[in-house]
Amino acid sequence: MDIMVVINQMVMLFTIMMMGYLAVKVGIIDQSLQKSVSHLIVNVTLPLLMISSVAGADQSKAGATVSITFIVATISYISTPIIGRLIAFLLRVPKEQVSIYVFFTVFSNIGFMGFPVIDAIFGPQALIMAIIFNLLFNVLGFTYGVALYSGGNAKLELKTFLTPAVIASIASIVMFLVGIGIPEPFQGAIKSLGSATTPLAMLVIGISLSAIPLKEVFSELRLYPYTLIKQLALPAIAYLILKLFIDDPLLIGVTVIVLAMPIATLSVILANEHDREIILSTQAVFLTTLASVFTIPLIAALLAI
């Protein structure tokens, strides 16, 4: 693994993010664009990225790859709520914010940042693993995640789960297992649209971050040690544990990078929807996204050892 490639990729992503931030600040675009572009990513480009990633993938170990990845992802999503509560206890998080910190720990930014970073570090063959993590993210994010922000009072509906991202996740896994390809006339179009996910996603993050007053961004001191724990200590410990039980370095790498991702932007969406800890959620997304420019290359360097 070439660490300079990872550093360059993170700098590139950060640069695109800052372009979105500055574009709002200088008046080239406004905040209203965020919602439209987010809908485009979630409903069009991200699903197409998932589907295009399995086109031509090596199916020789498809069943084993999906099975072991699903097991590891499930264990990750079972253990991180416990870890989140432990971190909240160590940092003496106020009782009313504990569930928010649990959300921060469980739900990382797999779709918007994880996919392009994993693709850059490991190549497209690793995306099927990221897709499985993302499938569980979507299912749990709109159930357990909603419960964490709503206090368990939110009404859950079936249509919440039948999103293009979830459907594309399932379709991608089936295509990978069965070995279904994409006809040549359509493969180029799907791949081109899917590749737009990376720049569009980073622009959206930049646009969303522009809404935070700078004086409020760095005021929550508890987020500093939390960010170090979440994005350096937790993935490093996970790496050491996974090496004891798993022989596949690709699966170890994808799992560790997923854990090292910044907090999911879904936290800000749910905070606004339930009118709870909006400032804290936005601060956390900003700081962990900013920190990832430095922490992801460090974690990638660990994986290269």
C-alpha positions as CSV (number, residue, x, y, z in Angstrom):
1,M,0.0,0.0,0.0
2,D,1.4,3.4,-1.0
3,I,0.7,5.7,1.9
4,M,1.3,8.8,-0.4
5,V,-1.6,7.6,-2.5
6,V,-3.8,7.6,0.6
7,I,-2.6,11.1,1.7
8,N,-3.1,12.5,-1.8
9,Q,-6.6,11.0,-1.9
10,M,-7.5,12.5,1.5
11,V,-6.1,15.9,0.5
12,M,-8.1,15.7,-2.8
13,L,-11.3,14.9,-0.9
14,F,-10.7,17.6,1.6
15,T,-10.0,20.1,-1.2
16,I,-13.3,19.3,-2.9
17,M,-15.1,19.6,0.5
18,M,-13.6,23.0,1.0
19,M,-14.7,24.0,-2.5
20,G,-18.3,23.3,-1.5
21,Y,-17.8,25.2,1.8
22,L,-16.3,28.3,0.0
23,A,-18.8,28.2,-2.8
24,V,-21.5,28.9,-0.3
25,K,-19.5,31.5,1.6
26,V,-18.8,33.6,-1.5
27,G,-22.3,33.2,-2.8
28,I,-21.7,31.0,-5.8
29,I,-24.3,28.5,-4.5
30,D,-26.6,28.4,-1.5
31,Q,-27.6,25.9,1.1
32,S,-30.7,24.9,-0.8
33,L,-28.5,23.0,-3.3
34,Q,-27.5,20.6,-0.5
35,K,-30.8,18.8,-0.4
36,S,-31.1,18.3,-4.1
37,V,-27.6,17.0,-4.5
38,S,-28.0,14.7,-1.5
39,H,-31.1,13.3,-3.1
40,L,-29.2,12.8,-6.4
41,I,-26.3,11.0,-4.6
42,V,-28.5,8.7,-2.4
43,N,-31.0,7.9,-5.1
44,V,-28.9,7.8,-8.2
45,T,-25.1,8.0,-8.1
46,L,-24.4,5.9,-5.0
47,P,-26.7,3.0,-6.0
48,L,-25.0,3.0,-9.4
49,L,-21.6,3.0,-7.8
50,M,-22.5,-0.1,-5.8
51,I,-23.8,-1.9,-8.9
52,S,-20.8,-0.9,-11.1
53,S,-18.4,-2.0,-8.4
54,V,-19.4,-5.7,-8.8
55,A,-19.4,-5.7,-12.6
56,G,-16.5,-8.0,-13.6
57,A,-15.6,-8.7,-10.0
58,D,-13.9,-12.0,-9.2
59,Q,-16.7,-14.4,-8.1
60,S,-14.3,-17.4,-7.3
61,K,-14.8,-16.8,-3.6
62,A,-18.1,-14.9,-3.7
63,G,-20.0,-16.9,-1.2
64,A,-17.2,-17.0,1.4
65,T,-16.5,-13.3,0.9
66,V,-20.1,-12.2,1.5
67,S,-20.6,-14.6,4.4
68,I,-17.5,-13.7,6.4
69,T,-17.9,-10.0,5.7
70,F,-21.5,-10.1,6.9
71,I,-20.4,-11.8,10.1
72,V,-17.7,-9.3,10.8
73,A,-20.0,-6.4,10.0
74,T,-22.7,-7.8,12.3
75,I,-20.2,-8.2,15.1
76,S,-19.0,-4.6,14.5
77,Y,-22.6,-3.2,14.8
78,I,-23.3,-5.3,17.9
79,S,-20.1,-4.2,19.7
80,T,-19.9,-0.5,18.8
81,P,-23.0,0.5,20.9
82,I,-21.3,-1.0,24.0
83,I,-18.0,0.8,23.1
84,G,-19.9,4.0,22.5
85,R,-21.4,3.9,26.0
86,L,-18.0,3.1,27.5
87,I,-16.5,6.1,25.7
88,A,-19.3,8.3,27.0
89,F,-18.7,7.1,30.5
90,L,-14.9,7.7,30.3
91,L,-15.5,11.2,28.9
92,R,-18.2,11.9,31.5
93,V,-20.8,12.8,28.8
94,P,-24.0,14.3,30.3
95,K,-26.8,11.7,30.6
96,E,-28.9,13.4,27.9
97,Q,-26.1,13.1,25.4
98,V,-25.1,9.5,25.9
99,S,-27.3,8.1,23.2
100,I,-26.0,10.7,20.8
101,Y,-22.4,9.6,21.4
102,V,-23.5,6.0,21.0
103,F,-24.8,7.0,17.5
104,F,-21.5,8.8,16.7
105,T,-19.6,5.6,17.5
106,V,-21.9,3.1,15.7
107,F,-22.6,5.0,12.5
108,S,-19.6,6.1,10.4
109,N,-19.7,7.9,7.1
110,I,-19.5,4.8,4.9
111,G,-21.5,6.0,1.8
112,F,-20.3,9.5,1.3
113,M,-16.6,9.1,2.4
114,G,-16.1,5.4,3.0
115,F,-16.7,4.2,-0.6
116,P,-14.3,6.6,-2.3
117,V,-11.6,6.2,0.4
118,I,-11.9,2.3,0.3
119,D,-11.8,2.4,-3.5
120,A,-8.7,4.6,-3.4
121,I,-6.9,2.5,-0.8
122,F,-7.8,-1.1,-1.8
123,G,-9.4,-0.8,-5.3
124,P,-12.9,-1.6,-6.6
125,Q,-12.6,-5.3,-5.5
126,A,-13.0,-4.1,-1.9
127,L,-16.3,-2.3,-2.5
128,I,-18.4,-5.4,-2.2
129,M,-17.3,-5.6,1.4
130,A,-18.1,-1.9,2.0
131,I,-21.5,-2.5,0.4
132,I,-22.3,-5.2,3.0
133,F,-21.3,-2.8,5.8
134,N,-23.4,-0.1,4.2
135,L,-26.4,-2.4,3.9
136,L,-26.4,-3.0,7.6
137,F,-25.8,0.8,8.1
138,N,-29.0,1.6,6.2
139,V,-31.1,-1.0,8.0
140,L,-29.8,-0.1,11.5
141,G,-29.5,3.7,10.9
142,F,-33.2,4.1,10.3
143,T,-34.2,1.8,13.2
144,Y,-31.7,1.8,16.0
145,G,-30.2,5.2,14.9
146,V,-33.6,6.8,14.9
147,A,-34.4,5.4,18.3
148,L,-31.1,6.9,19.7
149,Y,-32.2,10.4,18.5
150,S,-35.9,10.1,19.2
151,G,-35.8,8.3,22.6
152,G,-37.6,5.4,21.0
153,N,-40.7,7.5,20.2
154,A,-40.3,7.6,16.4
155,K,-42.7,5.7,14.1
156,L,-40.9,3.4,11.7
157,E,-42.3,2.6,8.3
158,L,-41.5,0.0,5.8
159,K,-40.9,2.5,3.0
160,T,-38.0,3.9,5.1
161,F,-36.0,0.8,4.3
162,L,-37.0,0.4,0.7
163,T,-34.6,3.1,-0.5
164,P,-32.6,2.9,-3.8
165,A,-29.4,2.5,-1.7
166,V,-30.8,-0.5,0.1
167,I,-32.2,-2.0,-3.0
168,A,-28.9,-1.4,-4.9
169,S,-27.0,-3.0,-1.9
170,I,-29.1,-6.1,-2.1
171,A,-28.9,-6.2,-5.9
172,S,-25.1,-5.8,-5.8
173,I,-24.7,-8.7,-3.4
174,V,-26.9,-10.9,-5.5
175,M,-25.1,-9.9,-8.7
176,F,-21.8,-10.6,-7.0
177,L,-22.9,-14.0,-5.8
178,V,-24.6,-15.1,-9.0
179,G,-22.0,-13.5,-11.4
180,I,-24.4,-11.3,-13.2
181,G,-22.7,-8.8,-15.5
182,I,-23.8,-5.5,-17.1
183,P,-24.2,-5.3,-20.9
184,E,-21.4,-3.3,-22.5
185,P,-23.7,-0.4,-23.8
186,F,-24.8,0.3,-20.3
187,Q,-21.7,-0.5,-18.3
188,G,-19.9,2.8,-19.2
189,A,-22.9,5.0,-18.4
190,I,-23.5,3.3,-15.0
191,K,-19.8,3.5,-14.1
192,S,-19.5,7.1,-15.1
193,L,-22.6,8.2,-13.1
194,G,-21.4,6.1,-10.2
195,S,-18.0,7.7,-10.2
196,A,-19.7,11.1,-9.7
197,T,-20.5,10.0,-6.1
198,T,-17.1,11.0,-4.8
199,P,-16.9,14.7,-5.8
200,L,-20.7,15.3,-5.3
201,A,-20.6,13.7,-1.8
202,M,-17.6,15.8,-0.7
203,L,-19.3,19.0,-2.1
204,V,-22.4,18.2,-0.1
205,I,-20.4,17.7,3.1
206,G,-18.7,21.1,2.4
207,I,-22.0,22.8,1.8
208,S,-23.5,21.3,5.0
209,L,-20.5,22.4,7.1
210,S,-20.8,26.0,5.8
211,A,-23.9,26.3,7.9
212,I,-22.0,26.1,11.1
213,P,-20.8,29.4,12.7
214,L,-17.0,29.1,13.1
215,K,-17.2,30.3,16.7
216,E,-19.4,27.3,17.5
217,V,-17.4,24.7,15.6
218,F,-14.5,24.2,18.1
219,S,-16.3,25.0,21.3
220,E,-17.3,21.5,22.4
221,L,-14.0,20.4,24.1
222,R,-15.2,16.8,24.8
223,L,-15.2,16.1,21.0
224,Y,-11.4,16.4,20.8
225,P,-10.6,13.3,22.9
226,Y,-13.6,11.6,21.5
227,T,-12.3,12.1,17.9
228,L,-8.9,10.6,18.8
229,I,-10.5,7.6,20.4
230,K,-13.0,7.0,17.6
231,Q,-10.7,7.5,14.6
232,L,-7.4,6.3,15.9
233,A,-7.6,4.2,19.1
234,L,-10.7,2.2,18.1
235,P,-9.6,1.2,14.6
236,A,-6.1,0.4,15.9
237,I,-7.4,-1.9,18.6
238,A,-9.8,-3.5,16.1
239,Y,-6.9,-4.1,13.8
240,L,-5.0,-6.0,16.5
241,I,-8.0,-8.1,17.4
242,L,-9.0,-8.9,13.8
243,K,-5.5,-10.1,13.0
244,L,-5.9,-12.8,15.6
245,F,-9.0,-14.3,13.9
246,I,-9.0,-13.3,10.2
247,D,-6.5,-14.2,7.5
248,D,-7.9,-12.0,4.8
249,P,-5.9,-8.7,4.9
250,L,-8.5,-7.0,2.6
251,L,-11.4,-7.7,4.9
252,I,-9.3,-6.5,7.9
253,G,-8.4,-3.4,6.0
254,V,-12.0,-2.5,5.0
255,T,-13.3,-3.2,8.5
256,V,-10.7,-1.0,10.1
257,I,-11.2,1.9,7.6
258,V,-14.9,1.7,8.1
259,L,-14.4,2.1,11.8
260,A,-12.0,5.0,11.2
261,M,-14.4,7.0,9.1
262,P,-15.8,10.3,10.5
263,I,-19.3,10.4,11.9
264,A,-22.1,9.8,9.4
265,T,-23.9,12.9,8.2
266,L,-27.1,11.0,9.0
267,S,-26.6,12.3,12.6
268,V,-27.2,15.9,11.5
269,I,-30.3,14.8,9.5
270,L,-31.8,13.0,12.5
271,A,-30.8,15.8,14.9
272,N,-32.8,18.3,12.8
273,E,-35.7,15.9,12.3
274,H,-36.1,15.3,16.1
275,D,-34.8,18.7,17.2
276,R,-32.2,17.2,19.5
277,E,-28.5,18.1,19.9
278,I,-28.3,19.8,16.5
279,I,-25.3,21.9,17.3
280,L,-23.4,19.0,18.9
281,S,-24.2,16.7,15.9
282,T,-23.0,19.3,13.4
283,Q,-19.9,20.1,15.4
284,A,-19.1,16.3,15.6
285,V,-19.5,15.8,11.9
286,F,-17.3,18.8,11.1
287,L,-14.5,17.9,13.5
288,T,-14.3,14.2,12.7
289,T,-14.5,15.0,8.9
290,L,-11.7,17.5,9.3
291,A,-9.6,15.2,11.5
292,S,-10.0,12.3,9.0
293,V,-7.7,14.1,6.6
294,F,-4.9,13.2,9.1
295,T,-6.2,10.1,10.8
296,I,-7.1,8.0,7.8
297,P,-3.5,8.1,6.4
298,L,-2.2,7.1,9.9
299,I,-4.6,4.2,10.0
300,A,-3.6,3.2,6.4
301,A,0.0,3.3,7.5
302,L,-0.8,0.9,10.3
303,L,-2.5,-1.5,7.8
304,A,0.7,-1.3,5.7
305,I,2.9,-2.6,8.5
